[in-house]
Amino acid sequence: MSGEKYTVGALFYKDYDLLDVNGALRMLTTLGEEIKVITISQTGENVKSYSPGIDNLINYSFDNCPDFDILFIPGVCMIKC
């Protein structure tokens, strides 16, 4: 990469699929310090995945999330903002 730093906002919603989220986020984090991933849900609380008993830690709500460069919606695609 060019050395430019990007923040990826990963949006979590009820009954998200773990395969749609964790594999993609793992791949992004292997790019090194040039990528920062933040997790977002509507309320900022953890959201239940489709797999019982497994959740991801949520960092921010819609109201308090910082600016990000790329919006990642699991099961959809990545959109550069």
Short mmCIF file of the C-alpha atoms (twelve columns), coordinates in Angstrom:
data_MODEL
# 
_entry.id   MODEL 
# 
loop_
_atom_site.group_PDB 
_atom_site.id 
_atom_site.type_symbol 
_atom_site.label_atom_id 
_atom_site.label_alt_id 
_atom_site.label_comp_id 
_atom_site.label_asym_id 
_atom_site.label_seq_id 
_atom_site.Cartn_x 
_atom_site.Cartn_y 
_atom_site.Cartn_z 
_atom_site.pdbx_PDB_model_num 
ATOM 1  C CA . MET A 1  0.000   0.000   0.000  1 
ATOM 2  C CA . SER A 2  1.018   3.614   -0.360 1 
ATOM 3  C CA . GLY A 3  1.483   4.337   3.335  1 
ATOM 4  C CA . GLU A 4  -1.846  6.152   3.470  1 
ATOM 5  C CA . LYS A 5  -3.907  5.139   6.501  1 
ATOM 6  C CA . TYR A 6  -7.534  4.098   6.220  1 
ATOM 7  C CA . THR A 7  -10.196 3.518   8.856  1 
ATOM 8  C CA . VAL A 8  -12.733 0.819   8.050  1 
ATOM 9  C CA . GLY A 9  -16.099 1.079   9.795  1 
ATOM 10 C CA . ALA A 10 -17.599 -2.419  10.103 1 
ATOM 11 C CA . LEU A 11 -21.371 -2.258  10.568 1 
ATOM 12 C CA . PHE A 12 -22.936 -5.042  12.652 1 
ATOM 13 C CA . TYR A 13 -26.622 -5.928  12.629 1 
ATOM 14 C CA . LYS A 14 -28.791 -8.598  14.262 1 
ATOM 15 C CA . ASP A 15 -28.212 -12.137 12.966 1 
ATOM 16 C CA . TYR A 16 -25.106 -11.227 10.934 1 
ATOM 17 C CA . ASP A 17 -23.185 -14.229 9.607  1 
ATOM 18 C CA . LEU A 18 -19.789 -14.820 11.222 1 
ATOM 19 C CA . LEU A 19 -18.346 -15.993 7.905  1 
ATOM 20 C CA . ASP A 20 -19.257 -12.680 6.278  1 
ATOM 21 C CA . VAL A 21 -17.523 -10.707 9.027  1 
ATOM 22 C CA . ASN A 22 -14.549 -12.348 10.655 1 
ATOM 23 C CA . GLY A 23 -12.772 -13.645 7.560  1 
ATOM 24 C CA . ALA A 24 -12.954 -10.285 5.819  1 
ATOM 25 C CA . LEU A 25 -11.879 -8.326  8.906  1 
ATOM 26 C CA . ARG A 26 -9.000  -10.731 9.530  1 
ATOM 27 C CA . MET A 27 -7.801  -10.195 5.966  1 
ATOM 28 C CA . LEU A 28 -8.000  -6.403  6.359  1 
ATOM 29 C CA . THR A 29 -6.029  -6.414  9.606  1 
ATOM 30 C CA . THR A 30 -3.206  -8.384  7.991  1 
ATOM 31 C CA . LEU A 31 -2.503  -5.295  5.866  1 
ATOM 32 C CA . GLY A 32 -0.737  -3.818  8.874  1 
ATOM 33 C CA . GLU A 33 -0.912  -0.436  10.524 1 
ATOM 34 C CA . GLU A 34 -2.295  1.201   7.381  1 
ATOM 35 C CA . ILE A 35 -5.744  -0.207  8.185  1 
ATOM 36 C CA . LYS A 36 -7.670  0.467   11.386 1 
ATOM 37 C CA . VAL A 37 -10.954 -1.381  11.885 1 
ATOM 38 C CA . ILE A 38 -13.705 -0.022  14.113 1 
ATOM 39 C CA . THR A 39 -16.944 -1.863  14.839 1 
ATOM 40 C CA . ILE A 40 -20.299 -0.107  14.833 1 
ATOM 41 C CA . SER A 41 -23.850 -1.071  15.749 1 
ATOM 42 C CA . GLN A 42 -26.934 1.112   15.960 1 
ATOM 43 C CA . THR A 43 -26.847 1.349   19.771 1 
ATOM 44 C CA . GLY A 44 -23.172 0.567   20.401 1 
ATOM 45 C CA . GLU A 45 -24.108 -2.645  22.189 1 
ATOM 46 C CA . ASN A 46 -22.959 -6.096  21.105 1 
ATOM 47 C CA . VAL A 47 -25.232 -7.667  18.504 1 
ATOM 48 C CA . LYS A 48 -26.188 -11.356 18.374 1 
ATOM 49 C CA . SER A 49 -24.822 -13.227 15.385 1 
ATOM 50 C CA . TYR A 50 -26.676 -15.974 13.545 1 
ATOM 51 C CA . SER A 51 -24.468 -18.466 15.431 1 
ATOM 52 C CA . PRO A 52 -25.789 -18.808 18.996 1 
ATOM 53 C CA . GLY A 53 -23.473 -17.548 21.721 1 
ATOM 54 C CA . ILE A 54 -20.927 -15.848 19.457 1 
ATOM 55 C CA . ASP A 55 -20.727 -12.068 19.242 1 
ATOM 56 C CA . ASN A 56 -18.143 -9.508  18.187 1 
ATOM 57 C CA . LEU A 57 -17.099 -6.627  20.416 1 
ATOM 58 C CA . ILE A 58 -18.694 -3.350  19.279 1 
ATOM 59 C CA . ASN A 59 -16.701 -0.124  19.656 1 
ATOM 60 C CA . TYR A 60 -19.208 2.576   18.681 1 
ATOM 61 C CA . SER A 61 -22.851 3.469   18.111 1 
ATOM 62 C CA . PHE A 62 -24.285 5.443   15.202 1 
ATOM 63 C CA . ASP A 63 -24.230 8.525   17.448 1 
ATOM 64 C CA . ASN A 64 -20.600 8.410   18.604 1 
ATOM 65 C CA . CYS A 65 -18.594 6.703   15.860 1 
ATOM 66 C CA . PRO A 66 -15.646 8.643   14.468 1 
ATOM 67 C CA . ASP A 67 -15.172 9.377   10.777 1 
ATOM 68 C CA . PHE A 68 -14.084 6.431   8.647  1 
ATOM 69 C CA . ASP A 69 -12.929 6.029   5.056  1 
ATOM 70 C CA . ILE A 70 -14.535 2.726   4.115  1 
ATOM 71 C CA . LEU A 71 -17.880 1.299   5.228  1 
ATOM 72 C CA . PHE A 72 -17.915 -2.501  5.497  1 
ATOM 73 C CA . ILE A 73 -21.378 -4.053  5.664  1 
ATOM 74 C CA . PRO A 74 -21.041 -7.817  6.198  1 
ATOM 75 C CA . GLY A 75 -22.848 -9.807  3.538  1 
ATOM 76 C CA . VAL A 76 -22.957 -6.812  1.181  1 
ATOM 77 C CA . CYS A 77 -19.657 -5.246  0.104  1 
ATOM 78 C CA . MET A 78 -17.113 -2.585  0.988  1 
ATOM 79 C CA . ILE A 79 -17.885 0.985   -0.046 1 
ATOM 80 C CA . LYS A 80 -15.287 3.749   -0.108 1 
ATOM 81 C CA . CYS A 81 -16.926 6.872   1.354  1 
# 
